[in-house]
Amino acid sequence: MKNGVPVSKIMTKNLVTLGLSDELVTAERLFKKHHIRHIPVVEGNKIKGMLSYTDLLRISFADAIDENEEYVDTIVYNMFTIPQVMVHDVVSVTSDTTIKEVAEILSKREFHALPIVDDGKLKGIVTTTDLIRYFLKSIF
């Protein structure tokens, strides 16, 4: 495995993002449509927060209701805004941060995605899944 490989080699650059005024129903649709679990919340190209699918599950009744689940979730989602549910104090790294450093951060923290920010602008995102894929390619 190579030392010093920058996270820019494995980060996702084609980002799905949300704005502060978007609705949580929109967020859920994006999570499902793109099969992702983390969405940066932006204002312009500056990151303001991070919303995870787990954040949505915490406020929904998805596990408790079978029938009319979508209707109930919509009602619950309309009670909250993205800024109320998202994580505000987001830890980020730059695109030249090494994959090893990113792995160390994610292994010690209770989140599974890091936005990549250069000069105050969101450039990408790296997740634990990206790291696992990289390590699997490097080992096998």
C-alpha positions in Angstrom: 0.0 0.0 0.0 1.4 3.4 -1.0 2.0 6.0 1.7 1.1 9.6 1.1 -1.7 9.0 -1.4 -4.0 12.1 -1.3 -7.7 11.6 -0.6 -8.4 13.4 -3.9 -7.6 10.0 -5.6 -10.7 8.3 -4.0 -13.1 11.1 -3.2 -16.4 11.5 -4.9 -16.3 14.7 -7.1 -19.8 14.5 -8.7 -21.7 15.6 -5.6 -25.3 15.4 -4.7 -25.9 18.4 -2.4 -28.8 20.1 -0.6 -29.5 23.8 0.1 -30.5 25.1 3.5 -34.0 25.8 2.3 -34.6 22.4 0.7 -37.1 20.1 2.3 -36.4 16.8 4.1 -38.6 15.0 1.6 -36.3 16.1 -1.1 -33.4 14.8 0.9 -35.0 11.4 1.3 -35.6 11.2 -2.4 -32.0 12.0 -3.2 -30.7 9.4 -0.7 -32.9 6.7 -2.3 -32.4 7.8 -6.0 -28.6 7.9 -5.7 -28.1 5.1 -3.2 -26.1 7.3 -0.9 -26.0 7.9 2.9 -24.5 11.4 3.2 -25.3 14.7 1.6 -23.4 17.9 2.1 -25.6 20.9 2.8 -24.3 24.0 0.9 -24.8 27.6 0.4 -23.3 28.4 -3.0 -20.2 26.2 -3.0 -19.5 26.6 0.8 -20.4 23.7 3.1 -22.9 24.6 5.9 -23.6 21.1 7.2 -23.9 17.5 6.6 -27.1 15.4 6.5 -27.0 11.7 6.8 -29.7 9.1 6.1 -29.4 8.2 9.7 -30.4 11.7 10.7 -33.6 11.3 8.7 -34.3 7.9 10.3 -33.9 9.4 13.8 -36.9 11.7 13.2 -39.1 9.3 11.1 -41.4 6.5 12.0 -40.0 4.3 9.1 -39.4 1.3 11.3 -42.6 1.6 13.3 -45.1 1.8 10.4 -45.8 -0.4 7.4 -48.9 1.0 5.8 -48.9 4.6 4.7 -45.3 5.0 5.8 -44.5 7.6 3.1 -47.4 9.7 4.2 -46.4 9.6 7.9 -42.7 10.4 7.1 -43.8 13.4 5.0 -45.8 14.8 7.9 -42.9 14.3 10.2 -40.4 15.7 7.7 -42.5 18.8 7.3 -42.2 19.5 11.0 -38.4 20.0 10.7 -36.0 21.9 8.4 -32.7 20.7 7.1 -30.8 23.1 9.4 -32.6 21.6 12.4 -31.6 18.1 11.5 -28.1 18.4 9.9 -24.8 18.4 11.7 -23.5 22.0 11.8 -19.9 21.7 13.1 -18.6 19.6 10.2 -15.1 18.2 10.3 -13.5 18.6 6.8 -10.2 17.9 5.2 -8.4 19.2 2.1 -7.9 17.3 -1.1 -4.2 16.8 -0.3 -4.9 15.1 3.0 -3.6 11.6 2.8 -5.9 8.6 2.7 -4.1 7.3 5.9 -5.0 10.6 7.7 -8.6 10.3 6.6 -8.8 6.7 7.7 -7.4 7.8 11.1 -10.0 10.6 11.5 -12.9 8.4 10.5 -11.8 5.5 12.7 -11.8 7.7 15.8 -14.9 9.7 15.2 -18.6 8.8 15.2 -19.3 9.8 11.6 -18.8 8.1 8.3 -18.1 10.9 5.8 -15.8 13.8 5.4 -16.3 16.7 3.1 -13.2 17.8 1.1 -12.8 21.5 1.2 -10.1 23.6 -0.6 -9.9 27.3 -0.1 -13.3 27.3 1.6 -15.0 25.6 -1.3 -16.5 22.1 -1.3 -14.6 19.9 -3.7 -15.7 16.4 -2.8 -16.7 13.9 -0.2 -15.0 10.7 1.1 -16.9 8.0 3.0 -15.9 4.9 4.9 -17.1 2.9 1.9 -14.6 4.7 -0.3 -11.9 3.8 2.2 -12.9 0.2 2.3 -12.9 -0.1 -1.5 -9.5 1.5 -1.7 -8.0 -0.8 1.0 -9.5 -3.8 -0.7 -8.0 -2.9 -4.0 -4.6 -2.3 -2.3 -4.6 -5.6 -0.4 -6.1 -8.0 -2.9 
